[in-house]
Amino acid sequence: MGGDPERRIEALCAEGKLSHAAAACVEAGQWLRAAELYERACDFGAAAEQALQGGDSRSAMRLVALSGRQGLADRITAAVVAREQPATIVQVAADLCARDYPRHGAVLYQGAGKPLEAARAFERGGATAEAAKCYDEAGEPAQAARLLESALRDQSDAEPDRLRVALGELYGRHGKHEAAVRALQQVAPGSVWRAAGLPTLARCLDQLGLRQALVDLEPELKQHGVTSDGATVSERGATYEATLYGRYGVVNEVAMTPHARLVEAIDKLSGQRVAVKILASRARGLGRDALDRFVREARALAKLRHPNVVPLLDFVGEGPAMVLAWMAGGSLRALMDREVVSPARAAEIAGAVLGALAEAHRLGILHRDIKPSNLLFDEAGTARLADFGAAHMSESEATVTVGDIGTVAYMAPEQRLGRAATVRSDLYSVGVLLFEMLTGDLPRGVVQVSHAHPDLEDHHDALLRQLLAEGPEDRFDGALEARGAIEAFSWPTRIVDRQRSSEAPSSAEGPADQAPGDERLVAPRRAGEGAEEPLCRHDLWLARDVLVLPLEDEVLSRAAAFARASHPALPTVLRAEPSERQIWIELSRGQSLAAGAASLSPAESQRLRAALQVLHRAGGAHGAVDAAHVHRHAGEVHLSYPISAPVEATAAGDLRSLAQLTGEVAGNHR
């Protein structure tokens, strides 16, 4: 039976194993039959995906509407609009409306260029703001205004401030300035929709000549980058203190690192707000790897076009510089620092990241550096994956391991050990993000999230355990499977205040000597040698001794070369944390030659020479190749980190010191 797919499918159906039979149909390429079996098994989301794969757009839309999975619905709707002719899209939209799924039908009508039909479907589905926008696009602004005003009077919408902004913008577009001001002034200053209405409010006040009202509004306008006539910087065509590459007017210097400079700018041709990421001159001086990493990120973004990836708009070779879409919503790190995220929002964000990763993995791109600071939000709150500088593409031989400057807590166990990253390594990192959003903490010990929210249950714990499994083989097979598992569950929408780590379960698997107050760094398990000793700590999360150095430019520049080199005989850079102004480096284990370890063998000397050459190619130098910095552990020699090496350290000096050290220990041995 195993060799005959048809007999196997029939046997599974006879046993009532419909989902297994459907999976067998997928393997055999029988997508429509798989959709039918998944539907019989009430797995409507899987059925919708297989119907779409089989070319049955009508069934796919009906099934995804039945599934109630909004993320999947958005994806399948976009696919239907992209591949079907307008006439077919209209037929499918009408079918959905007839089956009482008007919102899904409305989105399809929009995609087919039918704003009036979309407006009526949205109105029927209770999506008032969307319906009003479509009525206006269809040339019926009066109907749009009546709809918005009626909903505000009846208090029939859960977001009245959103409707007030929509009404104000509608009146403003059609020259009804007084009515626009009345609507927008009712939006409370603390409302999340306040900023969206400010440009129209300011413009209408300016048109009405209400100068004092504009003066009163000035602090808010300044905070949100709106001028007194309601224009943004880009709309006004303002002058700039500098222009990059003849096109991008500098608005603000956002960040500067040893590797890159990030600038907020306005594209003078399009008026679009953009982020210009420029390879720093210091980075070019650190060796070719910095340039390779920069170009690798640009190549990955050029290949990867996905709604949950920060888009590359242009690449300027003379910088070199990348021009990226501006992400006005900030980072996930800033969001989590600012507020508690509801489990439903956390699941939505994780699903978005997994969607981006699915496309990246399909193209042979591994991200390998997923963390909260690399997840950004656009103005609409859509999560977008950024910073593909550590990405590995299948046709590239470049590698980046745990040594790269980053936060090791988000890396998979195999990455921390310096092994090759895989698709499942990226999934582990998403699991860490989801765990932190749900609990406010990073995972360690037993993985459990149900303690953090009364509406989270055992199946949520099980899902996180699979994402965060120690062995890659125990995790999900791919990003789409992981996203499907997340979307299959109901996630609570209410927000519960929590105290960080206050209710985390204890576990024998966690650190046995967890310090009071959830302290991560404690006294080292063994003392360092010489200058190392006062800088040594033990990291309870990773169960290893570390050197904790101040995050200064000189220290970071030196550590960056070691991170790029990533040789097993060189110290590993574990973590760089700008908020704490610290950089962590793994403390060397074993005994040093200065403390009496056996002398170097020719093979060991060659191993150290190879390590130094890798470091030199990465743009760095050790500067302290001596008996105190050569350690032997588990039968292998390695170099410890040079805390007090001279600034003028050179590659030639390292090799001379190694030759001298080899001769000295050999002479002493004789």
N, C-alpha and C positions, 0 to 999 in steps of 0.2 A: 504493500500500500504506500510505503514511503516514497517509491519511485514514480508513482502515478498521482499527479496533483489533483486530477478530477476525482479519483476514488477517495483520496484523502479528504477533499472538501465535502463530498457527499457523506462520508462517514462521520465527520465532525458535526455536520448538520443533523444527522440522524441521532447523534448523542446529545443534541441540544446545545452544543458548544458553538454558538453563532459567531461570537467575537473571534474565536480561533479560526473558524472557517473563513471569516472575512479577511483575517490576516493572511491566510493561505491564498485567497483570491488576489490580494495585493501582490504577493510574491509572484503569482502567475500572470500578473498584468491584467487581471479581469476587474478593472476598477468599478464599473457600474454594478457588477454583481456584488463586489465588496460593499458598495454603498447600500445596496438593498439589504444585505445581511446585517450590516451595522445598524441600519434603521430598524430592522426587526429586533435587534438587541437593545434598542433605545439609546444607542450611542450616536446621537444625531450630529455631533461635531465631527467625529471620524467619518460618518456617512457623507457629510457635506464636502469634506476634503476629497474623498474618493469620487464623488459625483463630479466635482470640478475637474479632477484629473482625467475623468472619462469624457469630458466635454459637455456634460449636461448642466448648463448654467442654471436653468429653471429649477431643477431639483436641488442643486447645490444651495441656492438662495433660500428655498423653502426649508431645507434641512437645517441650515445655519440659523434661521429664524427660530426654529423649534428648539435649537440647542441653548439659546439664551446666552451664548458666549460672545460678548461684544467685541473683544479683540479679534476673534476668529471671523466674526461677521464683517468687521472693517476690512480685513485682509481679503476675504473672498469677494466682497463687493468691489474692491479695487481691481481684483483680477478679472472679474466679469466685465467691468467697464473698459478695461484695457484691451480685452481680446474680442469682444462682441461688437457687431454693427449696431448703430443707434436704434434701428427698428427692433432688433432682437431685445436690446436692453429695455425698451419701452414695453414690450410684451411681458418680459419677466417682472418689471415693476408693477404693471397692472395685475398680474397674477398674484403678487405678494399683497397688494392692497385688497384684492378680492378675498384673500385668505386671512385678512385682518392683521397684516403686518405692515401698516402704513409707513412707519419710519424707515424700514428697510427699503420699501418701494420708493420713498421720497429721495433717498440717496441715489438710487439708480436713475430716477428721473433727472436729477441734477447732472449726473454723468452723461446722460443722453442729450443735454442741452434743452430740457423742458422745464423752465423755472415755474410756470404757472401750475403745471401738474404737480411739481415738487411741493409748491406752496400748499396746495390743497391737501396733499398727503401728509405733510408735516402738521398742518392744522388739525387734521383728523387724529393724528397720533399724539397731540398735546405738546408738540415742540413749537412753542409760540414764537420764540426769537428766530428760529430757523425759517419758520413759515413767513414771518414778516419780511425777512431779508429776500426770500424768493419772490414774494409778491412785488416788492420794490423792483427787483431785477426784471420782473415780467411787465413792468410799466404800470403797476397798480399801487402807487404809494398810499393813496387814501385808504385802500383796503388794509394795507400793512399797518397804518396808524390806528385804524379802528380796532384791529385785532390786538395790538399791544395795549391800547387804552382799556379795552374791555377786560383783558387779563389782569391788569393792575387794579381795576375797580373791583373785580370779583375775587381778587387775591387767590387766583387759581394756579399760580406758578410758585414753585419752591424758591426761585431766585428772582425776586422782584427788582433788585438793583440791576441785574443783567437786562431786564426788560426796559428799565428806565434809561439805561445807556443806549440800548438799541433804538428807543423812541427818540431820544435826544439827537442821535446821529442821523436818524431818518429826517427829522425836522430840519436839522442843520444843512443836510444835502439839498433840501428843497427851499432854502431861503427863509424858513420860518424861525428866525433867530430867538424871538421872545419865548415861543413854545419850547424850543430846544433848551434854553436856559432854565425854564421852569422844571422840565423833566430831569435835567442833570443836577440841579441844585438839591434835588430830593435824595440823591445818592449820598449816603453817610460818609464822612471823611475816613472812617475806619474800614469801609467796605473793600473787599478784594476787587470790586469792579470800578472803584473810584478812579484809578489811574487811567483806565481805558477811556473814560469819558472826558478827561481833562483837555485834550487837544480841541475837541468840539466845543466844550464850555468856554475855553479861552477865546477861540475864534469868534464865537457868537457874542461874547461880552465886548470884544474889540469892535465888531460890526455895529453893535448898539451904542458904542461910545461910553460904556459904563466903566470909566477909568478907576474909580475907587474900588469897585468890585474886583478889578484886575489886580490892583495893589494888594488887596486882602488875599487874593489867590496866589500871589507871587511865590511864597515859600513852597507850596505844593508843586507849582510849575517847575521851579528850579530843581526840586528833588527828583522829578521824573523827566527832566531834560526837555521841557516844553517851553517855547518862547511865549511872550505876552500876546502874540497874535495867533497863537494856537499851532504854530508850525514846530516841527521837530528840527533838530540841527540840519538834517539832510534836506528837509523840505525848504528851508530858508536859504540854502546855498551860502552858508556862512563862510567866512575866511578861516583858515586853519594856520596854526603856528608852524606846521610842517606838512609837506605832501610827500608821500612815499611812492616811488616809481612813476611819478607824474600823474597819478590817478587817485590815490587814497589819502584823503585829508585826515590827519591825526586828530582824534578827539581826546584820547586819554591813554596814558601808559598803564597797562593793566598789571603786568608782571614782568620780572626779569630773573632768569636763572642762568647758571653757567653755560647752559646749552641753547637757550632761546629767549627771545624777547617777544612779548605778546602786546599788541597795540590794538585798541579800539579805534576804528576809523570809519569814514564815510566814502563810499565809492562815488566819485564825482560824476561818473557817467550815468549810473543807474539811480543814485540817491540812496542806495541800500547801505544799511549799517553792517559792517563786516569786522571780523577779527583777522589781523595780519600777524602771522607767526613767522618770525625772522630768525634764521640760524645766527646765534651770537658769534661775534668775532673770536671770543675766547674759546668757544667750542671748536671752531676751525683749527685753533692752535693746539687742541688736545689730540689731534690725529684724525685720520680719515674716517674712523668709526662714527664720529659725531655726524659728519656729512652723510655717511651711508644710512645711518638711522633716520635722519631727516628725510632723505629722498625715499627711503623705504616707506615711511608714513605717507608721503604724498602719492606714491605708487599704489598703496593699498586703498587710499581714499578715492583715487581716480577710478579704480576698478569697482569700488563698492558704492553703489547707489541704492540707498535704502532709507525709508522715512524715519528710522530710528538710529541713523548715523549722522553725525555732523557733516554736512556736505562741503566738499572742496569746490570752491568757485573758480580759483585760478592758481597757477604756480608760476612764480616769477624767478627765472633762472639767475638773474643778476644779484638776488639777495644772498643766497636763495631764500625765498619766502613762500609760504602758503597763505592764500586768502580763503578764509572759511566763513560760513554763515555765522552771524552774531547770535549767541545764545543768551537772551536777555533774562532767562529764568534762573541763572546761576547753576551751581552744582548740587549733586545729591548730598555731598558732605555739608554744604551750607544749609540745605533743607533740613537734614537730620540734626544739625547743631541748633537750628532755630525752632523746630517744632517736632512733636510726635506725629509719625505718619500712621494713618489707619491701615490695618491689614489689607483692605481692599486696594488701597492706593499702592501699597508695597508690592502686592501681587501683580498689579498692572505694570509697575515699573520693571519688575523682574521679567515679566513676559515680553516687554518691549526690548529689553537687552537681549533676551534669548532669540527674539525675532531677528535682530541685527546680526547676532552671532550665527544663526542658521544660514543667512545669506553669505556671511564672511566665510564660514566653513565650506559652503558649497563652492566658493571660488578658490579654496585652498589657502585661506588666510586664517591664522590663529592670532588672537589679540594678545594674550599672555600678560596683560597688565590691567585687569579689570579691578577698579576700586572706586570709591565714592567720588573722588575728585575728577575722575575720568568719565563721569556720567553727568551730562548737562541737560538743561531744559530750555526749550524755546519759549517764545512769548505765550503760546497757547498751553504751556505746561507739558508738552510732549517730551518724553525722555529720549535723549540721543547719545549714543556712544561716541566717545572722542579719544584722542591720543593713541593713534596706532603706531607710535614710534617704536614700540617693542614688538610689533607684529612680525610674524614669520610667514613668508609666502612660499608656496611649494616649490617655486622655481628659484628661490633664493637660498644661498648657502649661509646667510647670516644667521647667527644664533644669539639668543638672549636668555640668560638663565637667572637664577635667584640673585645673582650678583648685581643685577641692574638696580639702579637707584629707584626705590619704590617701597611699598609697604608690604612686607612679607606675609603679614597676617591674612591677606586676601589671596595668596598663592596656594595652589594645590600642594599636598605633601610631596609629590614627586618633583615639583619645581623647586621646593626648598632644599631638596637633596641634590639639586643640580642635574636632574635627569631631564630628558626631552619632554617638552610640553605636548599635549594632544588636545583634541576636541574636548575631551572630558576634563581636562585641566581648566579650561575656560568655564565649564559648567560648575565646577567646584567654586570658582570665584563668584559666580552669580549666586550660589547658595550662601556664601558668606554675606553678600550684600543683602539678600532677603532676610537672613537671620538677624542681621544688625538692624534692619528697618523694623522688624517685628518685636525685637527685644530691647534694643538700645545698646546691645553688647556684641562683642565678637564671640564666635563659638569656641568652646573648649570643654573637654569632658563629654558627658552625655549630651547629645543634641536634643534640646527640648524647647519648643516655643510656646506650648500651651500654658505654661506658667505665667506668661507675660500678658495674656489677654483672656478674659473669661469665656469668650466666644470661639477661641481656637481649640481644636480638638486633637485627638490622637492621630487622625489621618494627616493633619498638618505636620505633626512631629515626624511621621513616617516619611513624608515627602522631603522634608529638610534633611533627614538622615540619609536618604538616597543621594541627594545632591551633594552632601558633605561626607560621603563615604571615604574612608581612608584609602581604599584601593580603587583605582580608576575603573576596574572591571565591574565594580559594584554600583557605579553611578549610572545615570541614564545613558542610552546609546548616543543620543544627539540632542541638539538644542530644540528641535521641533518636538521631540518626545517629551522633553522636560517642560516646555511651554504648554503642551497639551495637558500634562499632569497638573500644572498650576491652574489652568483655565477650567479643568474638570471639577474643581472644588469651589464651594461657596466661601467667600472671605468676608469677614465682618467689616462693616463700614464705620461703626462707632469708634471713637478714639478714647482710649483709657490712659489717664496719666499714670506714669510709672516712675519709680526711682531706679536708676541704673544699677543693675545687678542685685537689687534688694531681695528678689524672690527667686534667684537662680537656684536650681536644684543642686545639691551636693552630689558628688560622684567619686567613686574610688578611681575612676579613670582620670579625673582631674588632678591638678597639682596637689600633692599631699601636704605641702607647706604653704598653702595660699596665705598671703599676708593679710592682716586686718585692713579693711577698707578697699579690698580688691586690688592691692598694690601689685603691679606687674614685675617690677625690678626689685630684687632683694640682694642680700650679701652673696658674693660669688661662692661656688662650691669649692673652688681652690683659688689660691692667691695668684696674681700675676707676677711677673718678674720685672724688676727695675721700674721704669717709668710707667709701665702698665698698671701697677697695683692699685693706685688710687682711682683709676678709671674703670675698674672691673665691676661688673654686676652679673647677676644670674636672672635670666628671663624665664619666669615661671610658665608663660604660655608656650614657649618653644622648647623649654627644658634644656637650655644651653647657656654657657657663660658668654658674655659679650663685653666688648669695649664700648663705652659710651663717650663720644667725643662731641665737643661743641660744633654746631653747624655753622662754621665760618667759611668764607669763600675759599681760602687756601686749603682748608681741610676737605671741603666738598670737591674741589678741583682734583686733589690727590686721590680721594676715594673713588671719584668717577672713573679714573683710569683702571683701578683695580676691579670695579664693577664691570666695565666693558671687557676686561681681559678674561675673567671667568675661567681660570685654570685651577685644577684640583690642588696644586702645590702653592696657590696664593690664597690669602685670607679672603673670606666672603663678606661682602658688604650686604648687610641684612635689611637696613631700614634707614630712611632719611625722613625725619618728621619736622617740617618747617614750623608748625605751631609750637613745638616744644624745643626748637632750636637744637636738635640732637641728631647725631648720626650713629648708628650701631654697626659694629663690626664683630664678627665671630672671633672669640678669643682662641688663640692657638692651644692645642692640646698636646700632651706628651712632654718629654724632657728636651731642653735645649742642649746644643753642643757645649755651650758654656757651663752648663750644670753637670756635665759629665757623660753625656750621651756618646755612643760610639762614633768614631770618625766616619766621614763620608766615603762611600764606595764610588767607583767611577760611574756606575749607573745612576746613583743618587745625585752626583754632581751634574750629570747630564740632564736629569729631571729638573733640577733647579735652573740650569741654563735655559732649558726650553720654556720654563715658566716665566723667567725674566724676559725672554725674547717676545713672548705673547704680551706681556705688560708693556714693553717698549713699543710694540706695534700699535697698542691701544693709546699711545701718547703719554705714557707715564714712566716713572723710574722709581725704584725702591729706595735707594739712598742709604741703606743701612744693612748691607749684606755682610753679616758677621756671625760669630758663633752664638751670640745671644738671640739672634733672630732666625736661626735655623732649628726647627723642632722635628722630632721623630715621634710618630704616633701610629700604632697598628701596622708597623713595618714600613711606613712611607715617610719620607721627609717632606717638609713644607716650610715656607717662609711665614713668619709672623708679621703683623702690620707695623710699619715703621712710624711710630708716634712722633719721634723727634728727629726725623730725617731732615737734612738740610734742603732748603728751597732749591738750591742749584744742583740737585741730584741729576745725574745723567745716565744714559744707557751704557756708555763706555765705562763710566765709573763702577756701575753695578757688575759688569763682566770682569773688570780688573779685580774687584773685591772678591768675587766668587773664585777666581783663579788663585788669588792670594790665600783665601780661606781653605781651599782644597789642598794647597801646598802645605799650609801650616798644620792642618789636622793630620795630613799624611806623614809629615815630619815628626809630629808628636807621637804618632802611632808607632813609627819605627823606633 
